[in-house]
Amino acid sequence: MADRAWEEHERAVDRLASSYAAIPRGEPVRLAKQTTNLFRARTASAAPGLDVSGLTGVIEVDPHPADGPPTADVQGMCTYEDLVDATLPHGLVPHVVPQLRTITLGGAVTGLGIESTSFRNGLPHESVLEMDVFTGAGEVVTTRPGDDLFDAFPNSYGSLGYATRLRIALEPVPAYVALRHLRFDDAGLLTKTIEEITATREHDGQPVHGLDGVAFAPGEYYLTLARWTDGMSLEPSDYAGQQVYYRSIRERDTDLLTMYDYLWRWDTDWFWCSGAFGAQHPLLRRLWPRRLRRSDVYMRLLHLDRRFAIADRLDRRAGRPLRERVVQDIEVPVDRLPEFLDWFDAEVGMRPVWLCPLVAKRSWATYPLEPGTTYVNVGFWGTVHVGPDAVDAPRNRAIEAKVHELGGHKSLYSEAFYDRDTFDDLYNVAHLTEVKRRYDPDDRLTTLYDKAVRSR
Ligand SMILES: Cc1cc2nc3c(=O)[nH]c(=O)nc-3n(C[C@H](O)[C@H](O)[C@H](O)COP(=O)(O)OP(=O)(O)OC[C@H]3O[C@@H](n4cnc5c(N)ncnc54)[C@H](O)[C@@H]3O)c2cc1C
Protein backbone atom coordinates (compact mmCIF):
# COMPACT_ATOMS: atom_id res chain seq x y z
CA MET A 1 0.00 0.00 0.00
CA ALA A 2 2.74 2.42 1.05
CA ASP A 3 4.86 1.34 -1.96
CA ARG A 4 2.00 2.22 -4.30
CA ALA A 5 1.58 5.62 -2.64
CA TRP A 6 5.29 6.34 -3.16
CA GLU A 7 5.10 5.29 -6.83
CA GLU A 8 2.07 7.50 -7.39
CA HIS A 9 3.93 10.33 -5.71
CA GLU A 10 6.87 9.91 -8.12
CA ARG A 11 4.49 9.97 -11.08
CA ALA A 12 2.85 13.16 -9.78
CA VAL A 13 6.25 14.84 -9.44
CA ASP A 14 7.01 13.84 -13.06
CA ARG A 15 3.75 15.46 -14.17
CA LEU A 16 4.67 18.59 -12.24
CA ALA A 17 8.05 18.67 -14.01
CA SER A 18 6.39 18.25 -17.44
CA SER A 19 3.94 21.07 -16.73
CA TYR A 20 6.86 23.25 -15.68
CA ALA A 21 8.67 22.52 -18.94
CA ALA A 22 5.54 23.59 -20.85
CA ILE A 23 5.47 27.09 -19.31
CA PRO A 24 7.06 29.49 -21.81
CA ARG A 25 10.13 31.36 -20.51
CA GLY A 26 9.17 34.87 -19.43
CA GLU A 27 5.72 33.73 -18.24
CA PRO A 28 5.10 33.55 -14.47
CA VAL A 29 5.32 30.10 -12.87
CA ARG A 30 2.21 29.56 -10.73
CA LEU A 31 0.49 26.73 -8.94
CA ALA A 32 -2.70 25.48 -10.64
CA LYS A 33 -4.37 24.89 -7.29
CA GLN A 34 -8.05 24.53 -6.28
CA THR A 35 -7.91 26.46 -3.00
CA THR A 36 -5.99 29.39 -1.61
CA ASN A 37 -5.76 31.24 1.68
CA LEU A 38 -3.73 34.00 0.18
CA PHE A 39 -5.53 37.26 0.64
CA ARG A 40 -3.81 39.65 -1.76
CA ALA A 41 -5.27 39.89 -5.29
CA ARG A 42 -2.94 38.54 -7.95
CA THR A 43 -2.29 39.85 -11.45
CA ALA A 44 -4.06 37.53 -13.89
CA SER A 45 -1.98 35.40 -16.25
CA ALA A 46 -2.98 33.34 -19.27
CA ALA A 47 0.02 31.00 -18.88
CA PRO A 48 -0.72 27.43 -17.80
CA GLY A 49 0.01 26.70 -14.13
CA LEU A 50 2.06 23.97 -12.50
CA ASP A 51 0.16 20.68 -12.38
CA VAL A 52 -0.04 19.79 -8.71
CA SER A 53 -3.14 17.62 -9.03
CA GLY A 54 -1.42 14.46 -7.77
CA LEU A 55 0.36 16.17 -4.87
CA THR A 56 -2.52 16.58 -2.47
CA GLY A 57 -2.33 13.55 -0.21
CA VAL A 58 -0.55 11.79 2.63
CA ILE A 59 1.99 9.24 1.37
CA GLU A 60 2.65 7.41 4.64
CA VAL A 61 2.11 7.77 8.38
CA ASP A 62 4.72 6.06 10.55
CA PRO A 63 3.39 5.90 14.13
CA HIS A 64 6.38 3.94 15.46
CA PRO A 65 9.67 4.74 13.71
CA ALA A 66 12.71 2.87 15.03
CA ASP A 67 14.31 6.19 16.01
CA GLY A 68 12.61 9.46 16.92
CA PRO A 69 9.00 10.68 17.07
CA PRO A 70 6.06 9.52 14.94
CA THR A 71 6.23 10.99 11.44
CA ALA A 72 4.23 11.48 8.26
CA ASP A 73 5.43 11.88 4.67
CA VAL A 74 3.03 14.34 3.13
CA GLN A 75 2.67 15.88 -0.32
CA GLY A 76 3.15 19.63 -0.54
CA MET A 77 -0.38 20.55 -1.51
CA CYS A 78 -2.11 18.30 1.03
CA THR A 79 -4.64 20.31 3.02
CA TYR A 80 -4.48 20.13 6.80
CA GLU A 81 -8.02 18.74 6.70
CA ASP A 82 -6.84 15.69 4.73
CA LEU A 83 -3.65 15.48 6.76
CA VAL A 84 -5.52 15.39 10.08
CA ASP A 85 -7.96 12.83 8.64
CA ALA A 86 -4.97 10.58 7.97
CA THR A 87 -3.15 11.06 11.29
CA LEU A 88 -5.95 11.39 13.87
CA PRO A 89 -7.06 7.72 13.57
CA HIS A 90 -3.52 6.90 14.84
CA GLY A 91 -4.01 9.32 17.77
CA LEU A 92 -1.50 11.71 16.19
CA VAL A 93 -1.59 15.27 14.84
CA PRO A 94 0.97 17.68 13.33
CA HIS A 95 2.70 19.81 15.98
CA VAL A 96 0.82 22.88 14.74
CA VAL A 97 -2.47 22.63 12.84
CA PRO A 98 -3.47 26.01 11.36
CA GLN A 99 -7.15 26.83 11.85
CA LEU A 100 -8.35 26.89 8.28
CA ARG A 101 -9.06 23.45 6.82
CA THR A 102 -7.80 24.18 3.31
CA ILE A 103 -4.43 25.62 4.29
CA THR A 104 -1.91 23.18 2.82
CA LEU A 105 1.20 21.88 4.52
CA GLY A 106 3.44 23.47 1.86
CA GLY A 107 1.52 26.77 2.15
CA ALA A 108 1.82 26.85 5.95
CA VAL A 109 5.54 26.04 5.86
CA THR A 110 6.38 28.64 3.25
CA GLY A 111 3.81 31.16 4.57
CA LEU A 112 4.23 30.76 8.36
CA GLY A 113 1.02 29.26 9.69
CA ILE A 114 0.30 29.47 13.41
CA GLU A 115 -2.05 28.01 16.04
CA SER A 116 -2.64 27.58 19.72
CA THR A 117 0.21 25.05 20.15
CA SER A 118 2.73 27.60 18.81
CA PHE A 119 3.64 28.79 22.33
CA ARG A 120 5.32 25.38 22.85
CA ASN A 121 5.80 23.95 19.32
CA GLY A 122 6.79 27.06 17.37
CA LEU A 123 5.55 27.43 13.78
CA PRO A 124 4.68 24.62 11.31
CA HIS A 125 8.10 24.68 9.60
CA GLU A 126 9.82 23.92 12.93
CA SER A 127 8.58 20.32 12.95
CA VAL A 128 9.59 19.59 9.36
CA LEU A 129 12.36 17.00 9.34
CA GLU A 130 13.04 16.82 5.62
CA MET A 131 11.57 18.34 2.48
CA ASP A 132 11.69 17.83 -1.32
CA VAL A 133 11.59 21.15 -3.15
CA PHE A 134 10.88 21.51 -6.86
CA THR A 135 13.16 24.46 -7.58
CA GLY A 136 13.11 27.22 -10.17
CA ALA A 137 15.80 25.24 -12.02
CA GLY A 138 13.24 22.44 -12.50
CA GLU A 139 15.00 19.99 -10.18
CA VAL A 140 13.82 18.19 -7.05
CA VAL A 141 16.19 18.93 -4.16
CA THR A 142 15.92 17.04 -0.87
CA THR A 143 16.77 19.45 1.92
CA ARG A 144 17.06 19.30 5.74
CA PRO A 145 17.41 21.72 8.66
CA GLY A 146 20.73 23.56 8.39
CA ASP A 147 20.75 23.55 4.53
CA ASP A 148 20.56 27.00 2.93
CA LEU A 149 17.41 26.11 0.95
CA PHE A 150 15.62 24.62 3.97
CA ASP A 151 16.45 27.50 6.28
CA ALA A 152 15.44 30.23 3.79
CA PHE A 153 12.21 28.46 2.79
CA PRO A 154 9.86 29.70 5.57
CA ASN A 155 8.47 33.09 4.46
CA SER A 156 9.68 32.60 0.88
CA TYR A 157 6.10 32.04 -0.46
CA GLY A 158 7.18 29.86 -3.36
CA SER A 159 9.89 32.25 -4.55
CA LEU A 160 12.58 29.56 -4.04
CA GLY A 161 10.54 26.60 -5.25
CA TYR A 162 7.60 24.44 -4.25
CA ALA A 163 7.64 21.77 -1.57
CA THR A 164 6.44 18.51 -3.12
CA ARG A 165 7.01 16.23 -0.09
CA LEU A 166 7.57 17.01 3.57
CA ARG A 167 8.42 14.63 6.38
CA ILE A 168 6.96 16.07 9.57
CA ALA A 169 7.03 15.04 13.22
CA LEU A 170 3.67 14.22 14.80
CA GLU A 171 2.41 14.61 18.37
CA PRO A 172 0.32 11.98 20.21
CA VAL A 173 -3.06 13.36 21.31
CA PRO A 174 -6.06 12.01 23.24
CA ALA A 175 -9.68 12.18 22.10
CA TYR A 176 -10.84 15.33 23.89
CA VAL A 177 -9.83 18.86 24.79
CA ALA A 178 -10.99 20.60 27.98
CA LEU A 179 -11.14 24.38 27.71
CA ARG A 180 -10.97 27.15 30.29
CA HIS A 181 -11.84 30.69 29.19
CA LEU A 182 -10.20 33.29 31.47
CA ARG A 183 -11.38 36.89 31.34
CA PHE A 184 -9.07 39.88 31.86
CA ASP A 185 -9.99 43.56 32.22
CA ASP A 186 -6.39 44.62 32.19
CA ALA A 187 -4.04 44.01 29.23
CA GLY A 188 -1.05 44.09 31.61
CA LEU A 189 -2.41 41.12 33.57
CA LEU A 190 -3.27 39.34 30.31
CA THR A 191 0.34 39.76 29.21
CA LYS A 192 1.71 38.53 32.54
CA THR A 193 -0.49 35.42 32.37
CA ILE A 194 0.68 34.66 28.81
CA GLU A 195 4.30 34.96 29.97
CA GLU A 196 3.71 32.64 32.94
CA ILE A 197 1.91 29.98 30.91
CA THR A 198 4.53 30.10 28.16
CA ALA A 199 7.27 29.59 30.74
CA THR A 200 5.60 26.88 32.84
CA ARG A 201 3.11 25.31 30.38
CA GLU A 202 0.56 25.16 33.18
CA HIS A 203 -1.96 27.32 35.01
CA ASP A 204 -3.50 26.78 38.45
CA GLY A 205 -1.81 23.39 38.65
CA GLN A 206 -3.24 22.11 35.36
CA PRO A 207 -1.21 21.51 32.19
CA VAL A 208 -1.82 23.81 29.22
CA HIS A 209 -1.38 22.25 25.78
CA GLY A 210 -3.02 24.96 23.67
CA LEU A 211 -3.20 28.71 24.28
CA ASP A 212 -4.95 31.44 22.32
CA GLY A 213 -7.20 34.38 23.06
CA VAL A 214 -9.57 37.05 21.84
CA ALA A 215 -9.68 40.79 22.52
CA PHE A 216 -13.39 41.60 22.16
CA ALA A 217 -13.19 45.25 23.23
CA PRO A 218 -10.90 47.57 25.19
CA GLY A 219 -10.80 46.07 28.69
CA GLU A 220 -12.40 42.77 27.61
CA TYR A 221 -9.76 40.16 26.86
CA TYR A 222 -9.93 36.36 27.09
CA LEU A 223 -7.38 33.59 27.10
CA THR A 224 -8.52 30.09 26.21
CA LEU A 225 -6.45 27.39 27.89
CA ALA A 226 -6.72 23.97 26.24
CA ARG A 227 -5.85 20.75 28.05
CA TRP A 228 -5.61 17.44 26.16
CA THR A 229 -7.70 14.85 28.01
CA ASP A 230 -8.87 11.28 27.53
CA GLY A 231 -12.09 10.72 29.37
CA MET A 232 -14.86 13.10 30.37
CA SER A 233 -18.33 12.50 31.73
CA LEU A 234 -19.62 15.59 29.88
CA GLU A 235 -21.01 15.68 26.36
CA PRO A 236 -18.71 17.66 24.10
CA SER A 237 -20.08 20.88 22.57
CA ASP A 238 -20.86 21.19 18.85
CA TYR A 239 -20.00 24.53 17.24
CA ALA A 240 -20.52 23.32 13.69
CA GLY A 241 -24.26 23.30 14.47
CA GLN A 242 -26.42 26.20 15.64
CA GLN A 243 -23.97 27.48 18.28
CA VAL A 244 -21.09 29.78 17.36
CA TYR A 245 -17.73 29.07 18.99
CA TYR A 246 -16.40 32.60 19.44
CA ARG A 247 -19.55 33.65 21.30
CA SER A 248 -19.12 30.75 23.74
CA ILE A 249 -15.85 32.28 24.95
CA ARG A 250 -17.79 35.14 26.56
CA GLU A 251 -20.63 32.94 27.75
CA ARG A 252 -18.92 29.99 29.45
CA ASP A 253 -15.99 29.49 31.83
CA THR A 254 -15.27 25.92 30.75
CA ASP A 255 -16.06 23.69 27.79
CA LEU A 256 -15.26 20.33 26.24
CA LEU A 257 -14.62 19.57 22.57
CA THR A 258 -13.52 16.51 20.67
CA MET A 259 -9.94 16.84 19.42
CA TYR A 260 -11.27 17.04 15.86
CA ASP A 261 -13.70 19.85 16.71
CA TYR A 262 -11.03 21.71 18.68
CA LEU A 263 -8.69 21.70 15.66
CA TRP A 264 -11.42 23.15 13.41
CA ARG A 265 -13.21 25.30 16.02
CA TRP A 266 -12.33 28.50 14.14
CA ASP A 267 -12.94 27.20 10.62
CA THR A 268 -16.73 26.78 10.88
CA ASP A 269 -17.28 30.53 11.20
CA TRP A 270 -13.88 31.62 9.87
CA PHE A 271 -13.30 32.99 13.38
CA TRP A 272 -16.26 35.47 13.41
CA CYS A 273 -16.05 36.53 9.74
CA SER A 274 -19.03 34.36 8.66
CA GLY A 275 -21.22 37.06 10.25
CA ALA A 276 -20.59 39.25 7.18
CA PHE A 277 -22.45 36.67 5.06
CA GLY A 278 -25.35 36.22 7.48
CA ALA A 279 -24.24 32.72 8.55
CA GLN A 280 -24.58 33.58 12.27
CA HIS A 281 -28.19 34.76 11.97
CA PRO A 282 -30.27 31.99 13.62
CA LEU A 283 -32.71 31.66 10.71
CA LEU A 284 -30.13 31.71 7.93
CA ARG A 285 -27.87 29.39 9.94
CA ARG A 286 -30.60 26.78 10.07
CA LEU A 287 -30.93 26.98 6.28
CA TRP A 288 -27.16 27.11 5.62
CA PRO A 289 -26.11 23.43 5.15
CA ARG A 290 -23.70 22.28 7.84
CA ARG A 291 -21.21 20.99 5.26
CA LEU A 292 -21.03 24.52 3.79
CA ARG A 293 -20.17 26.22 7.09
CA ARG A 294 -16.49 26.34 6.23
CA SER A 295 -13.84 28.96 5.66
CA ASP A 296 -13.23 28.04 2.00
CA VAL A 297 -16.93 28.65 1.23
CA TYR A 298 -16.72 32.13 2.81
CA MET A 299 -13.44 32.73 0.96
CA ARG A 300 -15.20 32.01 -2.35
CA LEU A 301 -18.01 34.43 -1.40
CA LEU A 302 -15.39 37.04 -0.58
CA HIS A 303 -13.74 36.60 -3.98
CA LEU A 304 -17.14 37.16 -5.62
CA ASP A 305 -17.62 40.30 -3.54
CA ARG A 306 -14.24 41.62 -4.63
CA ARG A 307 -14.80 40.70 -8.27
CA PHE A 308 -18.13 42.48 -8.51
CA ALA A 309 -17.39 45.20 -5.89
CA ILE A 310 -20.68 44.34 -4.17
CA ALA A 311 -19.90 45.91 -0.77
CA ASP A 312 -18.53 49.07 -2.41
CA ARG A 313 -21.68 49.47 -4.48
CA LEU A 314 -23.93 48.97 -1.45
CA ASP A 315 -21.85 51.51 0.51
CA ARG A 316 -22.13 54.08 -2.26
CA ARG A 317 -25.86 53.58 -2.50
CA ALA A 318 -26.26 53.97 1.29
CA GLY A 319 -23.97 57.04 1.35
CA ARG A 320 -21.37 55.28 3.56
CA PRO A 321 -17.67 56.21 3.31
CA LEU A 322 -15.47 53.94 1.19
CA ARG A 323 -13.96 50.92 3.01
CA GLU A 324 -10.34 49.98 3.43
CA ARG A 325 -9.71 46.24 3.75
CA VAL A 326 -7.60 45.54 6.82
CA VAL A 327 -6.78 41.84 6.77
CA GLN A 328 -3.50 41.17 8.53
CA ASP A 329 -1.68 39.03 11.05
CA ILE A 330 1.16 40.71 12.90
CA GLU A 331 3.18 39.79 15.95
CA VAL A 332 4.73 41.91 18.68
CA PRO A 333 6.90 40.91 21.66
CA VAL A 334 4.54 39.96 24.48
CA ASP A 335 5.48 42.96 26.67
CA ARG A 336 4.45 45.37 23.87
CA LEU A 337 1.00 43.76 23.45
CA PRO A 338 -0.91 46.25 25.69
CA GLU A 339 0.58 49.18 23.78
CA PHE A 340 -0.34 47.65 20.44
CA LEU A 341 -3.92 46.84 21.52
CA ASP A 342 -4.47 50.40 22.84
CA TRP A 343 -3.07 51.91 19.67
CA PHE A 344 -5.11 49.55 17.48
CA ASP A 345 -8.35 50.37 19.30
CA ALA A 346 -7.73 54.10 18.95
CA GLU A 347 -6.47 54.18 15.36
CA VAL A 348 -8.16 51.25 13.61
CA GLY A 349 -11.03 50.38 15.94
CA MET A 350 -11.71 46.93 14.47
CA ARG A 351 -12.75 44.12 16.78
CA PRO A 352 -12.68 41.38 17.85
CA VAL A 353 -9.03 40.48 17.27
CA TRP A 354 -7.41 37.08 17.68
CA LEU A 355 -4.39 36.61 19.96
CA CYS A 356 -1.98 33.71 19.66
CA PRO A 357 1.33 33.45 21.55
CA LEU A 358 4.31 31.92 19.78
CA VAL A 359 7.92 31.15 20.57
CA ALA A 360 10.33 30.27 17.73
CA LYS A 361 12.68 27.41 18.57
CA ARG A 362 15.56 28.72 16.49
CA SER A 363 16.31 31.58 14.11
CA TRP A 364 15.23 31.44 10.46
CA ALA A 365 16.96 33.33 7.69
CA THR A 366 14.06 35.26 6.15
CA TYR A 367 11.73 35.99 9.08
CA PRO A 368 13.27 37.81 12.01
CA LEU A 369 11.83 36.07 15.09
CA GLU A 370 14.17 36.09 18.08
CA PRO A 371 14.41 32.43 19.28
CA GLY A 372 13.10 31.90 22.80
CA THR A 373 11.29 35.27 22.90
CA THR A 374 7.53 35.17 23.41
CA TYR A 375 5.61 37.06 20.73
CA VAL A 376 1.87 37.43 20.41
CA ASN A 377 0.30 37.13 16.97
CA VAL A 378 -2.61 39.54 16.57
CA GLY A 379 -5.02 38.71 13.72
CA PHE A 380 -7.65 41.13 12.40
CA TRP A 381 -9.72 40.55 9.31
CA GLY A 382 -12.30 43.05 8.15
CA THR A 383 -12.90 46.52 6.75
CA VAL A 384 -12.86 50.07 8.11
CA HIS A 385 -14.89 52.92 6.60
CA VAL A 386 -12.23 55.54 5.93
CA GLY A 387 -13.64 57.50 2.95
CA PRO A 388 -11.94 58.47 -0.33
CA ASP A 389 -8.43 57.87 1.08
CA ALA A 390 -9.24 54.14 1.37
CA VAL A 391 -7.48 53.46 -1.94
CA ASP A 392 -4.18 54.61 -0.38
CA ALA A 393 -4.55 52.07 2.45
CA PRO A 394 -3.82 54.51 5.32
CA ARG A 395 -4.71 52.07 8.13
CA ASN A 396 -2.62 49.26 6.66
CA ARG A 397 0.36 51.57 6.29
CA ALA A 398 -0.04 52.86 9.85
CA ILE A 399 -0.14 49.25 11.13
CA GLU A 400 3.09 48.44 9.30
CA ALA A 401 4.81 51.45 10.91
CA LYS A 402 3.47 50.75 14.43
CA VAL A 403 4.35 47.06 14.37
CA HIS A 404 7.97 47.80 13.52
CA GLU A 405 8.16 50.61 16.07
CA LEU A 406 7.20 47.97 18.69
CA GLY A 407 9.82 45.46 17.54
CA GLY A 408 7.28 43.27 15.77
CA HIS A 409 6.77 41.88 12.26
CA LYS A 410 4.02 41.38 9.74
CA SER A 411 3.04 38.19 7.88
CA LEU A 412 3.05 38.51 4.10
CA TYR A 413 -0.07 36.52 3.10
CA SER A 414 -2.10 39.70 2.66
CA GLU A 415 -1.49 43.15 1.20
CA ALA A 416 1.82 44.87 2.02
CA PHE A 417 2.92 48.43 1.26
CA TYR A 418 6.64 48.60 2.11
CA ASP A 419 9.09 50.41 -0.12
CA ARG A 420 11.78 48.16 -1.51
CA ASP A 421 14.60 49.13 0.87
CA THR A 422 12.48 48.74 4.00
CA PHE A 423 11.18 45.38 2.80
CA ASP A 424 14.67 44.15 1.92
CA ASP A 425 15.88 45.08 5.41
CA LEU A 426 12.95 43.55 7.26
CA TYR A 427 12.98 40.18 5.52
CA ASN A 428 16.70 39.74 4.85
CA VAL A 429 16.17 39.80 1.10
CA ALA A 430 19.92 39.91 0.42
CA HIS A 431 20.21 36.38 1.79
CA LEU A 432 17.04 35.19 0.07
CA THR A 433 18.39 36.52 -3.26
CA GLU A 434 21.65 34.66 -2.78
CA VAL A 435 19.82 31.37 -2.15
CA LYS A 436 17.43 32.06 -5.04
CA ARG A 437 20.35 32.63 -7.41
CA ARG A 438 21.56 29.15 -6.58
CA TYR A 439 18.25 27.29 -6.99
CA ASP A 440 16.55 29.50 -9.59
CA PRO A 441 19.47 30.77 -11.70
CA ASP A 442 17.26 31.89 -14.62
CA ASP A 443 14.79 33.75 -12.38
CA ARG A 444 11.79 31.66 -13.43
CA LEU A 445 10.07 32.19 -10.09
CA THR A 446 8.56 35.49 -8.98
CA THR A 447 10.54 37.26 -6.26
CA LEU A 448 9.18 37.68 -2.73
CA TYR A 449 8.85 41.47 -3.12
CA ASP A 450 6.96 41.09 -6.39
CA LYS A 451 4.63 38.56 -4.80
CA ALA A 452 4.06 40.24 -1.46
CA VAL A 453 4.00 43.94 -2.37
CA ARG A 454 3.43 44.13 -6.11
CA SER A 455 0.89 41.25 -6.17
CA ARG A 456 2.58 39.62 -9.14
C1 LIG B 1 -8.01 35.81 6.18
C2 LIG B 1 -6.82 34.94 6.46
C3 LIG B 1 -6.63 34.44 7.73
C4 LIG B 1 -5.54 33.64 8.00
N1 LIG B 1 -5.47 33.11 9.22
C5 LIG B 1 -4.53 32.22 9.47
C6 LIG B 1 -4.52 31.56 10.70
O1 LIG B 1 -5.34 31.81 11.54
N2 LIG B 1 -3.57 30.65 10.95
C7 LIG B 1 -2.65 30.37 10.00
O2 LIG B 1 -1.84 29.51 10.25
N3 LIG B 1 -2.59 31.02 8.84
C8 LIG B 1 -3.52 31.92 8.54
N4 LIG B 1 -3.52 32.53 7.34
C9 LIG B 1 -2.31 32.46 6.50
C10 LIG B 1 -2.07 31.19 5.77
O3 LIG B 1 -1.51 30.21 6.61
C11 LIG B 1 -1.04 31.47 4.67
O4 LIG B 1 -1.61 32.40 3.77
C12 LIG B 1 -0.63 30.20 3.93
O5 LIG B 1 0.46 30.49 3.09
C13 LIG B 1 -1.78 29.70 3.11
O6 LIG B 1 -1.46 28.45 2.57
P1 LIG B 1 -2.26 27.80 1.35
O7 LIG B 1 -1.93 26.38 1.42
O8 LIG B 1 -3.68 28.17 1.35
O9 LIG B 1 -1.47 28.38 0.11
P2 LIG B 1 -1.89 29.37 -1.02
O10 LIG B 1 -2.81 30.41 -0.50
O11 LIG B 1 -2.30 28.60 -2.21
O12 LIG B 1 -0.46 30.00 -1.34
C14 LIG B 1 0.17 30.84 -0.42
C15 LIG B 1 1.59 31.10 -0.87
O13 LIG B 1 2.35 29.93 -0.62
C16 LIG B 1 2.96 29.45 -1.81
N5 LIG B 1 2.84 28.00 -1.74
C17 LIG B 1 1.72 27.25 -1.70
N6 LIG B 1 2.04 25.94 -1.63
C18 LIG B 1 3.39 25.88 -1.63
C19 LIG B 1 4.32 24.81 -1.58
N7 LIG B 1 3.95 23.54 -1.54
N8 LIG B 1 5.64 25.12 -1.57
C20 LIG B 1 6.07 26.41 -1.62
N9 LIG B 1 5.23 27.45 -1.69
C21 LIG B 1 3.90 27.19 -1.69
C22 LIG B 1 2.17 30.06 -2.96
O14 LIG B 1 2.98 30.25 -4.07
C23 LIG B 1 1.74 31.40 -2.36
O15 LIG B 1 2.73 32.38 -2.52
C24 LIG B 1 -4.58 33.35 7.02
C25 LIG B 1 -4.74 33.86 5.74
C26 LIG B 1 -5.88 34.62 5.46
C27 LIG B 1 -6.07 35.16 4.07
The ligand as an ORCA input file, in Angstrom:
! r2SCAN-3c Opt
* xyz 0 1
  C      -8.007     35.811      6.177
  C      -6.821     34.939      6.464
  C      -6.633     34.436      7.729
  C      -5.539     33.636      8.003
  N      -5.471     33.108      9.216
  C      -4.533     32.218      9.467
  C      -4.522     31.565     10.702
  O      -5.344     31.813     11.542
  N      -3.574     30.654     10.949
  C      -2.650     30.374     10.001
  O      -1.841     29.507     10.245
  N      -2.592     31.019      8.845
  C      -3.522     31.916      8.540
  N      -3.520     32.529      7.340
  C      -2.311     32.465      6.501
  C      -2.073     31.187      5.770
  O      -1.505     30.213      6.608
  C      -1.039     31.474      4.670
  O      -1.608     32.398      3.766
  C      -0.632     30.202      3.928
  O       0.464     30.491      3.093
  C      -1.784     29.701      3.114
  O      -1.462     28.447      2.574
  P      -2.264     27.804      1.353
  O      -1.931     26.382      1.415
  O      -3.684     28.172      1.351
  O      -1.475     28.381      0.112
  P      -1.887     29.368     -1.025
  O      -2.811     30.410     -0.498
  O      -2.300     28.600     -2.212
  O      -0.459     30.003     -1.339
  C       0.171     30.843     -0.416
  C       1.591     31.099     -0.874
  O       2.353     29.930     -0.625
  C       2.956     29.453     -1.808
  N       2.839     28.001     -1.743
  C       1.718     27.249     -1.697
  N       2.037     25.944     -1.629
  C       3.387     25.876     -1.630
  C       4.321     24.806     -1.584
  N       3.945     23.543     -1.544
  N       5.635     25.120     -1.573
  C       6.068     26.407     -1.618
  N       5.232     27.446     -1.688
  C       3.900     27.190     -1.686
  C       2.167     30.058     -2.965
  O       2.981     30.248     -4.070
  C       1.736     31.399     -2.360
  O       2.732     32.379     -2.517
  C      -4.578     33.353      7.021
  C      -4.742     33.856      5.735
  C      -5.876     34.618      5.456
  C      -6.072     35.155      4.068
*
